[in-house]
Amino acid sequence: MAARNTAFLLVGLLALFRTWGVTADVEVNMEDRVEVFRGETASITCMFTSSEGVGGIMIQWFYVTKTGEKQKIFYQDPTGTVVDEGTPFTDRISVNGTGATGEIVMTISDVQLEDELEFICLIKGLTEGTGEGRTKLKVFVTPDFPTIESVQTGFSLNEGPSKIGTCEVKNGFPRPNITWYRNKAPLRVAQDVVKVVLSTTVESSGLFSVTSELIMKVMKEDKDDLFYCEINYFVPGGLRMTETPNINITVYYPSTAVRVWVESPKGHIKEGDSVELQCRGDGNKPSSIFTISHKGVEYATNVLVLDNVTRRNSGDYECTSMDMDTYEDISGNTTVFVHYLDPAVVTAEDPVVMAQGEMTATCNALSSLDTQIVWMKDGEVVSTGNSLILKDATFDSAGEYLCVVTALEIEGMETSATLDVEVQGQPEIMKPDYTEMEESFGSTVDLNCNARGFPTPSVTWTTSDGKTLSSTSHRKTRGHVHSQVSIKVTSDITAFCNASNDFGTDAVTFNIAATINTTTPATTSTSTTTTTTTTATATNTSDTAQTPIPPKKITKEGNGVIIAVIIICILLLAILGSVLYFLYKKGKICGRSGKQDLTKDNSGKDNIVVEMKGDNTEEAVLLGVNGEKQPPSHQGGAYLDVQK
């Protein structure tokens, strides 16, 4: 009831002011525009002042339709507020403030593109004073990321302006702008040179899609150019920009020069290599045809591969490029040289058979490069240069000689030849370490004999009693013979290794002494007048421990030394025999003094009879104490008899 009375009071005052003719001034201030993204909430502020104060005013909100008409959407006075029904904003607007502060804010939720209108705030005082303000609501939508497409075909220089590519940006609001760039510089429209065709589409959603086509007359310089589009679009409070990826175009232009070169191998070319020749022009027209020719032979290609080349592949190679549109051709050439190294040739018959002495052989190989020649034997360098000179050749000089010819400028370029050298001469037997040896009775001995010579000698084995031995191993190599026999020791043996060829013979003697393992007991026999000690060579019946005697190998001295020793021994024996004979004749030995009486009583003296009998003697000689021979009846086996 109080509110209704207050409202009637205000209406009455208003009528009174009109009667008196008093008017009030109202001033309204609003922003020119309010910007917001689609779907967000927009806030439109209306600020006002009045000479009557801010109480008891009437507020109305309008929007201007597309046809320019004002459409009320909100009303407010001191008695209440009313939102008009049936407008696009009925369910989406709200107004904050009663006018007591001089500021009214209207908010519109979920702003759409259709909301981009002009809004009016109308303020009316208690008298006839009225003021209004206007604000435009701007709605923005960020467009999709732009795309760019290039024309896939190439462009020829003699063609007119051609379509280069297309840029497109979709679903933006307000309409985005597209600018073409070439190498980061914007393209300017120029008649008959650069043309840009724009087309705009309004989607059913009310958003804008923009397409831009670039049409341009291409030049050769454009073959490496990069093209892209820049997109500019508005957002609340400013302007944003994005760019498309880069594209390039293919420009076809004829060649003005042709180059042909050896792609591989790099550096020198030698026989046996694979050679790749390539030909290129400075143009790129697909209608150009390349041919490579050499000594009148043409190859319809711009890449020529020659396998296993020889010196015949040397010479000039010409490459020709023909434009099939104009039938004009240009050419270029290069020179190929294939280095060679012929097989090495040795100027001596193979094998070389020579007498001991001096030999000369030469080795050469025809080459396009400087060469180095070395001679090798058994993996070692024996001579440098093309000549091989053997001085004082011996059997050690025989063998295979390798002549190696190398072209130093190219790695792996070499050739070789072999020369077999045989040195003639009588056989030589390499002296063994032992030719005199002692071996146990019943054992087996292996004898080895190595002989060399040319022609390759033959080797046989014999014994001192004329027997021929069969070898257990017999190997022949280049001018060498190795032979081995196995001998069972049953007695003292002398074996001979005999080597012979057309130029002579050589031999080596092996002496084997058969030994029996024996012991050496110390047995003593005693008499009243003489003590004699003997050593048993066969068996020992005493309790003394037996000690085996190992076989001995005796190193054979030189032949000259042995002969000298034998001669000296014979001389000494001759001198000793002469002295003994002289003493015997003078009666100085054996108690001889003229002729003795055999019947003389010798009972007072001891008689000692010694019988000595060797294995190979035919009779035993018995000597009495006076040196006389004893009768055969006293002869027997090997024994020692002591008589008194």
Secondary structure, DSSP 8 states (H G I E B T S, - for coil): -HHHHHHHHHHHHHHHHHHHT----EEEE--SEEEEETTS-EEEEEEEEETT-STT-EEEEEEE-TTS-EEEEEEEETTEEEE-TTSTTTTTEEEE--STTSEEEEEESS--GGG--EEEEEEE-SSS-EEEEEEEEEEEB-----EEEE-SS-EETTS-SEEEEEEEEEEEBS--EEEEEETTEE---BTTTEEEEEEEEE-TTS-EEEEEEEEE---GGGGG--EEEEEEEEETTEEEEEE---B---EE---S-EEEEEEES-S-EETT--EEEEEEES---TTEEEEEEETTEEESSSEEEE-S--GGG-EEEEEEEEETTTTEEEEEEEEE-EE-B---EESS-SSEEEESS-EEEEEE--BSS-EEEEEEETTEEEEESSEEEE-S--GGG-EEEEEEEEETTSTT-EEEEEEEEEEEEEEEEE--S-SEEEEETT-EEEEEEEEEEES--EEEEEETTS-EE--SEEEEETTEEEEEEEEE-SS-EEEEEEEEETTEEEEEEEEEEEE-------EEEE-SS-EEEE--SS---SS---------EE----HHHHHHHHHHHHHHHHHHHHHHHHHHHHT-STT--S---TTS--TTS--EEEEE--SS-SS-EEE-TTS-B--GGG--SS--EE--
